[in-house]
Amino acid sequence: MQGRVRGGGERPGRRPRVSVRSTPPPRQAIRRLRLEGARRGDSRLRSAGARRRGGASRLPTLGRPRAKVRGSVPAGALSPAPAAPESAPQTRVLTGRTANGPHFRAHRVEVCQRVAPRVGEVQGRRGLRGRSGKDTRRASHTPPPPPPPPPETARRGAALGRASARAGARRRAGDAPFPGRSGNPAESSPGRGPRPRPPLGAEPGRDQRGGAGSGGATVPASAPEPGAWSRRPNHVAGNSPRLSAGLCRLLVETSDEEIKDLHRRIDGTRLTPPLEDSRFHYGFNSNYLKKILSYWRNEFDWRKQVEMLNRYPHFKTRIEGLDIHFVHVKPPQLPPGRTPKPLLMVHGWPGSFYEFYKIIPLLTDPANHGLSEEHVFEVICPSIPGYAFSEAASKKGLNSVATARIFYKLMLRLGFREFYIQGGDWGALICTHMAQMVPSHVKGLHLNMAFILNGRILTLFLVRHCPRLFGFTQRDMELMLPFKEKIFYKPLRESGYMHIQSTKPDTVGCALNDSPAGLAAYILEKFSTWTDSEFQELEDGGLERKFSLDDLLTNVMLYWTTGTITSSQRFYKENRGQLFKQDRVKVSVPTGLAAFPCELMHIPERWVKGKYPRLVSYSYMPRGGHFAALEEPELLARDIRKFVGLLELP
C-alpha cells in the first residue's frame, strides 16, 4: 500500500497522519510485505487465501524452521528419534520404512537455519509491534504455531507431497508413467541416458503375494503413480532384501495344492472324438491329446521343471506401475581383456522366456559348446507384460510401442546404454519399435521374423516370369511358390486365432484359463503347424519330431500356473492396426534377418531392405520354423554371432 503525509509537517509528540490511496499497490510491494511478514513470523501478513484455509502462507515462515526430507518416506511410517540437546545443531533424524527398500534406514533431515537464528535474535532485542503499537514480543522469541489446517486441506497437502516424492523418484530412476513425460534425460533425448547402474547381486527374496508358480518381488512402498498401467498398490516386503536400481530376485515356486488342482482338472476332462482321417486339419486331434494329458497327469514332473527354470537367475523390477519379470544371465567366464555384449531377447505368443533356455548357454558360454570365444553375450530375456511372471496391465492401451518403451527403460536400469536386441513374432515388432524409438542406443537389431505389410505383395503376379527383375532370388521363388497357397491360403488358414484375439480375447480366455486340456490343445496346435505346415498331415501333428513333451508342457505350465492366457491374448487387441502404422517408418539401425524356411510367410530380402535400409545380414536358414530359438537354437545362435561379427569388424 502507498501512503501520503497530509499537513505541512510533523507536530512534536505526534505521529504523522497518513491517507490511503485507492489505487491498488503493485505486486512487488505485496511480495515485500509478505516476505517481511514471513521473516517476522507475523500471521497477519499472510495471504487472504491462506487465512481462509487456515494454513500458512505460500512463503515459508523462516522463524519457524521447516524440514527438508531427502528421499520418499510414507506418511505414518516415521518415528522421531530422541530430541537433541539445545547446544546441538537443530537437526532431527527420522527412522522408518522408506520407499527405497524394505529395511529401516536413517534419513537425516536438514533444517533451514540460514535466517531463523538471526530473526529470533532481532525479535528478542527489539520486539514486534502490531497495529495497536503494543509490544508483541514473546519470551521464547518464536512465533506461535499456526492453527491446524482443516482435514480436507491436510489431505490435499499430503496427497501433493506424495505425488511430488513419487515424481522425484521416477526422475532419479529413469521411470515415468505412460506416455512418458518425465524429465528424464534418457526419455527426452534418445542420445542421452542415466549413469550406469551398479551390478546386480543379492540373496533371493520371496513373493509377498504368495501363490503357486510365482516368485518374490519387492517393490517401492507407495501408491501407483497417476497414469500407471496398474491399479494394484505396490507391495511392501517384510524381510526380502532389495537389489540395486530397484531390482528384486525372484524364485519360481510351486506347491502340492497347485499340482493336485491340475491333476483334478485333467481327470475331469471331456473330449470329443475326432472325425475319421482328419489328422490335424480340424485343429488339435483329440486322440493324440489323450496321450498328452496322460503324460501330463502321470509322468510330467513339474517340480523338476521348476528347478530347471531356476537354473538361471530371475528378477523383477517395477516400471510404469508394472512388475516386469526378466531372466538375466551373465557369462560364467570371460577371455582376458573381453567384455560381454548385452543382448535383449524378446519372445512372442504363445511362447515365453523359456524359448531361450537352450540358446542362452550358446551365447553366454560358447567355449563349452563348440563355438569360438570371439563374441560372448550377456543375455536379458524379459517377459512381455501380461505374460508369465510379468504383471498384466489393468488399463487399456498397453501395446507393442509401450512394451518397447518399458524394455528400453529396463536396459537403462540395468546400466546398458548400448545393446543388441533380437526377437521373433511379437518380439520382432517390439524390437523394431525400440530401434525406431532409440536408434542411438541400439547397436544392432536381429530378427527371425519380419513384419512387412505393404503393397509389394500385389507385385507377385508379375514376378513369376521375371523374378530377377524384381530382385528375387531362386531360393525366394522356391519358398513362395505356389503363390496362392503360401501367400494367401496359408496365412488365411493360420490366422483364425488372430481374428478372435484381436476382437474378443476375453471370451475364449475364460474357457482356456479354466481348462488345462483346452489350454494345451490351443497352444500346442500352434507349435505343430507353425513349426512346419506339413505336420497337419500327421496324426500326432509332428510335435515330438522337433520338441520334447517336457519342453512343450513347461511352456504350457507357465501360462497355466500364472493364469495369463487371457492377458497374453489381449496383446493382439491392443496392437490391432499397429502393424500398418509401424510399417511406414523405416529403421535406421543395422539389421540382420534369419529367414527360416518354415516360417508362416517368407519375406524376400528385397522387401526387407525397403523397411530396413541398413540390412547387413540376410541368411537363408537350412531348416526351422516359427519357434526358432527352441527348435534350432544352434542355427539361430550362429546367425546372431555372424551378424554381430559383421558390425564389429576392425
N, C-alpha and C positions, 0 to 999 in steps of 0.2 A: 504494500500500500504506500502511496505517496502522500505527504502532508505539507502544509504551508503554514508558517507562523503568521498569525493575524495581530496587527498592532505595530507600533513604532519600535519597540524594543522590550527587553526583559525588565520586569519590576523586581526589586530586591525581595528575596524570600518567596517568590512565586515561580511556578513552572509556566513556561510559555503555553498559550492556548493553540491548539492545532485543529484545523478543519480538514476533514477527509474529502478528497475529490471523488467524484462519481465515476471517473474513468477507471476501467479495470487495470490492475497492475500488470506489468509484463511477467512472462513465465520465469525469467531469470530471478526476479525479486521473490516470487513464490518459492522457487527452489532454494534460494538463500535462506529464507525464513524457515523452511522445513529442515534444511541442513543444520541451521543453528539450533532449532528445537531438538533435533536428533542428538546433537553434541551435548546439549544440556540435559537431555532426558525429560524434557517438558512434554507431557502428553497433550497439552492444549494446542500445540503446533502441529499435530498430526493432520493428515488429510481428512476431509469430511467423510470420504468413503470408508477409511479405516476406522473412524469413530463410530460410524453407523454399524459396521460389522463387529465392533467390539474388539478388534485386533490391533496390531501395531501398524505403524506406517510402513510404506514400502522401503523407506530408507532405514537401515539398521540403527538402533539406538546404541551408540558406541559406549554410553555409560553403563549399559547392561551387556556384558560380553556374551557373544553367541559363538557356538562351537561349529567348526568345520569338520565333518566326519569324512575321512578318506576311506572309500570303499562303500559297499552296499550292505547295510545292516537292517534286517527286517524289524519292523516295529513290534514292540512287546517282547523281543528276544534278548534285550540288553539288560545287564545288571551293573549299576555303577560300582566301581571299586571304592575302597575306603578313602575318605577325604584326606587330602594332603595338608600338612601344617601350613600356617599362614605365611611363614617365611619362604615356603617353596613356591616356584612359579605356578601360576594359576592354570594348570593343565589337569585333565582327567583322563583316566584310562577306562574304556568300556570293554567289557568282555561279553561274548555271545556267539551264537551260531550265525555265521556270515554266509553271504551268497557265493563266496569264493571257495567254499569247501565245507565238508561236514564236521571238521574239527573245530574246537573252540580256540579262537585266536584273539590276541590283544590288539586293539586298534587305538592308536594314540590320537587323541582329539586335541587339536590346537585351538587355542582361544585367541580371538582378535584382541590384542592388548596394546596396539600401537598408540591409541589415543585415550583409552579408558583410564589408566592411572593418572594421566595429566589432567583430564577433565575432572576426575574426582578431587584432585588436589586444589584445582581452581575453585570448585564449588565449596569445598571446605574452608577456603580462605576468604571468599567474598560473598558466598551465598547466592541464591537466586531470588529475583523479585518478580512477583506476579503482577496482575493487573491492578490489584489494590495497593501495590507498593510495599506490602509486608514482606519480611524476610521469610523465605520458604526453605531455608537451609535445614538439612537433616543431619543428625549425628552420625549416621552411617555413611554419609557422603555418596549415597547411591540413590537413584530414583526408585519410586515404588514400582513393584511389578505391575504390568498391565493386567486389566481384567481378563479372565479366561474367555476365549472366543466361543461363540455358540457351537453346539455339536456339529451342525452342518458345515460350518466354516472349518472346524477341525478335521472333519472327514475329507473335505476337499483338499486341504493343505497336505494331509497325509498321502492322499492319492497322487497329488502332483509331485510330492517328494519321492515316492516310489517310482513313478514314471521317469523322473529325471535320473534317478540312480540306475534304472534299467537301461536308459538311453546311453548313459556314460559307459556302462559295462559292455553294451553292444559295440560302441565305438572302439573301445580298447580291444575287444575280441575279434573285430572284423566281421561282426554278425549284425544283421538288420532284418526286420520282418519284411514280408512282401509288400511293395515291389522293390525294396532295396534302396532306400534313400537315406542311408545313414551318413555320415560324413566321413566314412572310412576311405582312406586314400586308395585302398585296393579296389573299392567299388567305383569310386568316382573317376578314377583314371586307370585303364587297363594296364598301363605300363608301370604302375607302382603297386606296392603291396606292403603289408606289415612286415616287421622284422621276423626272421625265422624263429620258430618256437623251440623250446628245449626238447630234447629227445624224450621218447616215452620210457616208462619203466616204473612199475609198482606192483603191489600184490593184487591178486584178483579180488573182485568185490561180488556182492550178492544183490539180486534184484529185490527191491522193496515191494514190488507189486506181487511177487510170487508167481505161481502159475507154472505149469509144466512146459518144458521146452523153451523157457526164456531164461535170460541171463541177467546179471546185475548191472545196473546203471545208476549212477549218482549224478543228479543234475542240480543246477543252482536253485536255491530255496527262494523262489519268488514267483509271483503270478505270471501267467503267459502275457507277453508283451502285445500291445494292440497290433492287429493285422497279422499275428502269427497264424500258422496253419492249424494249431491245435487249441481246443478249449480246455484240455486237461491241465490242471495245475501241475507245476513241477514237483517231483518227488523230493523228499528230504531223507537222506540216508542216515542211518544210525551210526554204524561203525565202518562203513565202506570207505576206504581211502580213495581219494581222487588223484588222477594223474595230472601232468602238466597240461596247460592250454585247455582245461575243461574237458578232458578225456577220462573215461572210466573203463576199467577192464570188465569183460563180460565172459561168463561161463555158460555154455549150453548145458541144460539140465533136463531131466525127465523124472517121472515118478511112477509108482505102481498104479495109482489111480488112473493116470493117463493111458497106460498100456491096457489096463483092464477095460476101460471105456472103449478103446479102439477095438479090442477083441469082441466085446459085446455087440458092437455095431456091425462088425464083419459077420458075426454069426447070424445076425438078423437080416442079412441081405436078401433081396428078392430080385431075381434076374429073369429076363425074357429070353426064351430060346431064339437063336438066330435063324435066318432063312437058309434054306439049303444052298450050298455053294456060294454063299455071299462073301466069305472071307472078310476083308476089311473095307469092302466097297460101301457098306452101310454104316461105317463107323467101327468102333471097337467091338470085336467079336466076343460075345458073351461066353462062348465055350472056353476061349483062352483066358478070359477074365476070371473064370473059376480057378484056373491054375494060379493066376497071380494072387488071388485072395487066399488060396490055401497056403501058398508060400508065405505071404504076409502074416497070416494068422499063426502058423506053426513053426516056421523056420527063420524068419527075419528077426534079427537081434537088434532092436533099436538102441539098447544101452551100448552095445559095441559101436554102433554108428555114431552115437553121441561122443564117445571117447575119441573116435576118429575126427569128428568135427572140431574138437578141442585141441587137435594136434597143432593147429595154427592159432595165434592169439587173436581174440575178438575184442572189439572196443565199441563204445557208444559215446556219442557227443551230441549236444543239443544245438541245432542250427535252425533258425527261423521258427522256433517253437516246437520242433520235432526231434525226437530221439533218433539219430541216424546211426545205424549199425554198419561196421566195416571190419574186414579182415586185413591186418597189416603184417606182412611177412618181410623180414629183413634177411639179407644173405647170411648164412651161418659162418662163412669165411670169405675174405676178400683177398685178391692178389695184392702184393705190396704196391703201394702208390696208386691204387684204383679206388674209385668211389662208386657206389651203386647208382643206377639210373632210376629215378622214381617213375613208376608206371601205374596208371589208374586203369583198371579193367572193369567194365560195366556189363552186366548181364541183361537179359530180356525176359520175355514171357513165353512159355511157362517155366522158365529156368530160374536159377537163383545163383547166389555166390558160390554154391557148391560146384557149379560147372567148371570152375577154375582150379579145383583142388588137384587135378592131375597135371596141369600145366605150370602151376606155381613152382614146384621143385626144378623144372627145366629152366626156369628164368632166374631163380634166386641161387641155385646151386648147380650150374651147368657142368662143372668139372666132374661131379659124381654121377652124371647122367649122359656121358659120352659127348658133351659139347664143349667148345672152347671157352676159355675164361675171358675172351675179349670183351664181352658185354654181359655184365651182371646187373640184375634189376632188383629194386625194392618195390614189391607189389602191394597195391592197395585195392581191395575189392569191396566196394560198398554195396549195400542193399538199397534198391530204389525205395523211396517212401511208400509204405503200404505193402511191401514185400518182406517176408520172413521177419527178421527182428527189427526192421526199421518201422517206426511208428507211422500209421496212416494219418492223412490229413482229415480234419473234421469240417473243412470248408471246401467249397468248390474252387476249381481253377488251378490245382497243382498239376501242371503238365510237364512236358519234357524240357521246356525252357526254364521253369522254376527248379526242376531237378538238376539241370546243368549248373544253375547258379549255386545251388546248395552244395554240389560236389566240388565246385571251384572253391567255395569257402572252406570246405573240408581240407582240400590240399593246402590252402594257405594256413589253416590252423595247424596242420602237421609240419609246417615250416618249409614247404616246397614252393618256390617262386617260379620255377620252370620244370616241366614234367612232360612225359609222354602219356597218351591216352589211347585206349583200344576198346572196341566194342562191336557187338553184333545185335541184330534185332533192335529192341528199344535202346540198347547200349550204343548202337551206331548212331541213332538220332540224337541221343543225349550228348555223346562225344562231339558230334558235328556242331551242335549248338555251343558247346564250350569253345570249340575252335573259332566259331563266328563271334562269340562274345569277347573272349580274351585271347586273341591270337599271339600277343606278346608273351604270354605265359605258357602256351602250348608249343613244345618243341617239335612235336610230330604227332600226326593222327593216323592210326592204323585201324582198318575196318575189315571185317569179314562179311559185311553186307552193306549195300549202298541203297539209299532211297532216292531214286531218280524218277520223278513223276511229271513228265512234260510231254510235249507233242512229238518227241522223237520216235515214239512207238508207231506213229502213223506212217513213218517212212519205211517200215518193214516190208510193205507190199512192193516197194521199188528195189529193195536190197537183194532179193532172191537172185536176180540175173546179173547184177554187177555189185557184189559186196565190197570189193576193193575201192570202188568209187566213193563209198560212204565210210571208209576207214575200218571195215570189219575184216577180221582175220578168218582163216579157215576154221579155227577152233571155235570162234564165236558162232559161226554158222552151224557147227555140229551141236552146240549147246542150245541153240534157239530153234532149230528145225525139228518137227514141223511147227510153223508159227502159230497156227490156230490152237494146237494142243498145248504148247509150252508158254505161249504169251497170253492167251485168252482163256481157254478152258481150264487149265490147271490152276491159275490164280483164282478164277471164279469158284472152282470146286473146293479150294482150300481156304476160302475167306469167309465161309458162313459164320464161323465163330466171331469174326471181326465185326460183322453187322450186328450181332446180338450184343457184344460187349461195348460197342460204340453207341448203342441206343439205350438199352435197358440192362445194364450189367447186374443190378441187384436182384433181378428176378431169378436168373439162373444161379446167381451166387448163393441164394438162400438154400437151394437144393444141394449144391456141391459142398457147402460148409457143414451140412448135416449128415452127409453120407460118405464114408471113406471109399466105398466101392464106386460111387458115381464120380468122386474126385479123381480116383486113379484112372478110370476109363477116360475121363475128359482130358487129363494131362498126358497120359501115355499114348493116346491116339496121335497126338502131335509129334511125339518122339518117334513114332513109326513112319508116318507119311512125310514128315519134314526132313527126316534123315535120308529117305530115298522113296520117291513116289511109286517105284515098282514094288515096294513092300506091301502095298494094298492087295496084291495078288496072292499073298501068303496067308495061311490060316493063323499064324502067330504074329503077323504083322512085322516079322523080321526084327523084333525088339532085341532078342538075345544075340543077334548077329553082331551088333555094334556095342551093346551095353550089357552090363550085368544087372540082375534084378535088384541087387543091393543098392547100386547107384541110382537106379530109377526110383525105387521106393524111398530112398533117403531124400531125394528131391521132393517127392510127394509129401513126405512127412513134414518137411519144412513149411509147406502150405497148411497141412492139417493141424499140427500142434500149435501153430501161431494163429490159425483162423484168419488167414489173409487172402484167401482166394477171391473174395468179393472186392476187397480194396485193390487188389492187383488188377482185376478186370476193369475197375473204374478208370484206370490209366488210359484205356482206349477211348472212353468217352471224353475225358479231359483233353485228349490230343486230336479229337475229330477236327479235321481241317488244317491241323498243324503241319502235316506233311507237305501240303501245297504251298503254305506260306514260306517254310524254310527252303523250299526248292528254288525260290527266286533269288536267294542270297548265296553268292559264291564264297568258297572257303579259301583263304589265302595262306593257310598253314600247309607245310609239306605233308603229303598224304601217301599212304600205301594201302593197297587193297589186295586181299587174298580171295580170289574168285573160286569158291568150291563148286564142283560140277553139279551137285545135287541140291543146291540152294533153291529156294522157292522160285526165283526168277534170275536168270543170268543177265548181268549188266555189262555190255561191252566196254572196252577201255575208252573208245571214242565218246561214249555217253558220260563216263565218269569224269573225263577231262573237262567236259562242259561245266560241271559244277565244282570240281576240284582242280583248278588250273595247274596247281603245283603237285601234280601226281608224279611221284618219283619212283614208285614201285607198283607194278601190276602183275600178279602171279596167277597163272592157271594151275590150280592145285590138282593133283592126280586123282584124288578121291575125297569124299567127305560131303556133309550136308549142312543143315542149319545150325546144329549144336556142335560147332567145330571144336571148341575148347575141350569138351567132354568126349567127343567121338575121335578126333585126331589131334591130340594135344601136341605131339612132336612136330607134326607138319605146321601147325599154327605157330609154335614157338620158333621154329627155324625161320619162318617168314617174317616174324617180328624182329628177330635178330638181324636178318638181312636188311630190312627196312631201316633200322637204327644205324647199321653199319654204313649205309649209303649217305645218311645225314651227317655222320661224324667222321667222314673221310678227312685225313690230314690235308 
